[in-house]
């Protein structure tokens, strides 16, 4: 058998080997990048809303409560933002001060915080 015929007979094997490596690489890529790890899904907890245990109301409900005087509005931004614009009559209690200033709020009142 000559060198030329031997090299021709190796081409099909070489092409099959390269094809197999490409398929293996494609499956590997799919496994690692297209399928997220179940462990990663369990460890990442991103709720759709922060503090899901806090009751939410719609802007329309807040507006109705404001117009009827049924709620106390608390702006939790800093004083500079409050000075620029705020709901008339809203109390300014910056978020960092809320724990110390909770006593200023009536526990029986409907308290609506905004800009949280």
Number of C-alpha atoms within 10 A of each C-alpha: 5 6 8 8 9 10 10 10 11 10 11 11 11 11 11 11 12 12 12 12 12 12 12 12 12 11 13 12 12 12 12 10 10 10 9 11 11 8 8 9 10 8 8 8 8 8 8 7 9 9 8 9 7 8 7 11 9 8 9 9 11 18 12 13 16 18 10 9 10 13 18 18 22 23 22 21 18 14 12 8 11 17 10 7 8 17 12 8 10 18 17 19 21 18 16 11 12 14 10 9 12 11 9 10 13 10 9 6 10 13 14 17 18 14 10 10
